[in-house]
Amino acid sequence: MNGNIQKKWITICFMAILMIPPVTAFAIDEDGDGHASYIDGGDDCDDYNANRYPGNVEVCDVLNVDEDCDYSTGGFRDADGDGFADARCYNVDNAGNIWAQGEDCDDFRRNVHPMATDACNGIDDNCDGGIDDYAPNQYVDWDLDGHGNPNEPQMRVCPGTAGFSELGNDCDDTNSAIEPGDMICVTDGDVAVLMCNDSGQYQPTNCPDGLVCVTQTAGNGVCVPVSGKAGKKG
């Protein structure tokens, strides 16, 4: 082989080497998954984990491992079969940002997902972060007599919840014997009477002629004949 031909082949070989990507020519594949590390110019995001490389199948796992080296994919798991991915499926990048998170906040309930209607059941049915979005405001009913306390702030609770009432007209929410229509006896020289009205307020009233107000064991008052009063006291 003459000198010119030899020089020509040397030049061709040298140019061919230059055209070979560095990852193929020089990079090391530590985990043997066929992809060299980013550090060596390759595309493997974790060259010490053979289950992490571009093109691998992304799966939803409890450790949120990024199998395909792509934070924008989080895998898909739909245990309840409602068509929405489990919110526990996601990836976290090196900065701690969450990527590709599923939308189903409870993948064990088929009727819980972002498109569900939020029912009054103590559950976040539509995964918006709120519970019982359409529950009405009700009054606290401490004495459980069906009449709530008008002097306390209303709370959003489901109808029928124990300890709450749609009515805010209890004159005494510590005594179940006192509700609209009931009375109490007040002594101020003579026995006077206060009646609980429909607004949950006491208003002065009187027993009919010949009757007096007598406080009962439960704390409410009743109008009884004067003789009846004397007999009761005895």
KEKOL-182316 format. One record per residue (C-alpha): residue in one letter; x, y, z. Coordinates in steps of 0.2 Angstrom, whole numbers, plus 5000, padded with zeros to 4 digits. Layout:
REM residues N
AXYZ;...
REM end
This chain:
REM residues 234
M500050005000;N500850164995;G500950315006;N499450414998;I498250275000;Q498850245018;K498550425022;K496850425014;W496350275025;I497050345041;T496050505037;I494450405034;C494550305050;F494950465060;M493350545053;A492350395056;I492850395074;L492450575076;M490650535069;I490350405083;P489350475098;P490450485113;V489250385123;T489450235111;A491350255109;F491850295127;A490350295140;I490150155153;D488550075157;E488650035175;D487049945178;G487049845161;D485349915155;G486049965138;H486050155143;A487550245149;S487450375163;Y487050565160;I488750595167;D489650505153;G488550585140;G487250445139;D485350455143;D485250345159;C484550455173;D485150315186;D486550215180;Y486550115196;N484750055194;A484449935179;N482549965180;R482750155176;Y483150205158;P482350295144;G481050185135;N480650075150;V478850055155;E478350175169;V477350095183;C476450165198;D477350105213;V477350155232;L479150225230;N478650335215;V480150275205;D480450355188;E480650205178;D480750285161;C481850435166;D480350555161;Y479550645175;S478050685164;T477450505166;G476850435182;G476150265177;F474350215178;R473450125192;D471550115193;A471149995207;D469250045207;G469050045189;D468250215188;G469450275174;F470450395184;A472250365189;D472650345207;A473350505215;R474650405223;C475450385206;Y476750525202;N478550565200;V479550685210;D481050775202;N482650825210;A481950985215;G480550905225;N479250955212;I477750835209;W477450775191;A476150675182;Q475050645198;G473450545196;E471750625200;D470850495210;C470950545228;D470250375234;D470650235222;F469650105232;R467950195230;R467250185212;N466050325215;V467550445221;H468350535207;P468550715200;M466950695190;A465850635204;T464450735212;D464850775230;A463550695241;C463250725260;N464150575267;G465750645275;I466850595260;D467650705247;D466750625233;N467450745219;C469250755225;D469150945226;G469850945244;G468150985252;I466950875261;D465050885258;D465151035247;Y463351055246;A462851025264;P461751165271;N462151275286;Q461351215302;Y461251265320;V462151175334;D460851085345;W461651045361;D460150975370;L459550875355;D457750935356;G457750975337;H457951165340;G459651245337;N460551385346;P460251545337;N461651635346;E463051515340;P463751515322;Q463051405310;M464051255303;R463951165286;V463350985290;C462250855282;P460450855286;G460050725300;T461750745308;A461550725327;G461750885337;F461250995323;S459551075318;E458951175303;L457951275316;G458851415326;N457451455338;D457951375355;C457851485370;D458851375381;D459951255372;T460551175388;N458751115392;S457750995381;A456151045390;I456251225384;E455851255366;P454651375356;G452951365365;D453651325382;M453751445397;I454851475412;C454351545429;V455251705435;T455051765452;D455151955454;G454151995469;D452651905461;V452851755450;A453051815432;V453051705416;L454251705401;M453651615385;C454951555372;N454351615355;D454551555337;S456151655335;G457051575350;Q456751735361;Y455951745378;Q454451865379;P453451915395;T451751845397;N450551795410;C449551645416;P447751655414;D446751725429;G446651605443;L448251515438;V450051535443;C451651475435;V452551335444;T454251265439;Q454351085435;T455750965438;A456350975420;G456451165422;N455051225412;G453551315419;V451651275419;C450151375424;V449151285437;P447751335449;V448251425464;S447651285475;G448651165464;K450151265467;A449951255486;G449651065485;K451251045475;K452251135487;G451651035501;
REM end
